[in-house]
Structure formats: structure tokens, C-alpha cells
Amino acid sequence: MYTATEFTPIPALIGGLMIGLSALMMLAFNGRIAGISGIVGNLFHSQGHDRLWRVVFVIGMLGGAALYGLLGEPGLTLHLEAGLPLMLLAGFIVGLGTRLARGCTSGHGVCGIGRVSPRSIAATAIFMAVAGITVFVTRHLLGA
């Protein structure tokens, strides 16, 4: 069983290659960026074929996670220390950030950087800086 602190280069490489390949396939076959916030955000505002691929994409993401939960490594558990109100607030802030950045980490970080988009490179740098500051503040200043 892997823990969050173990160095696992082979599974990380395989996972990264699979994410990159799926983003490339999405762009090549559908002409779309695999940005999750845009896919989910426009799920209910689209029609016909545009809605169908979005539904299939979301089902695939949720189904893949569920399948891993059922067939994956035994003993792998998720422990959250934050309560529901804090998680809802965090989700709202993340959603607000994806609107302000006009995309999420998957759209900017995976697809945008791969296309050498200056806007995506800047957005990803800001995402990472804010994440680092958030971890520092919550762990070292707030003691959480």
C-alpha cells in the first residue's frame, strides 16, 4: 500500500502519461480542451451532441473513481479533517477562482501549458502560489 509520503515514480509516470494522452485525445478527436470546470459548468447549458460527450466524460470520471474504489488497492482510505461547512466554503472559493481564471487546473495546467499558452502558464503559476500560501497559512499560522 502506498502512502502520501512515498516516492512512487512509476505509478506517477503512468498516471501522468494517461492524463496527457486523454487530454490530447480530447483535443484531437473533439477539438475541445479537457478542462473539467468548463465541461461540468456547461453540462446543463448545452444541447444534443455537445451535451452527450459532456455527460459521457463526467460519467467516465465518476465511474473510474468508483471502479478504483471497488477494485483498487485494499486499505486505501480517505480521511478528511475539515468539516462540511469548511469544505463547502472551499468548494465555493475554488469555483469562484475557476470563473475568474476562465478555467481550472486541468484546463490551464494540463492542456494550456501543453499548448504553451501564456495565459495558462500565468494562471497555473498563480494556482500553485495560492496553494502554497494556503498550506502555509493553514498549517503554520492557524495550526490546522
Disulfide bonds with the S-S distance in Angstrom:
none
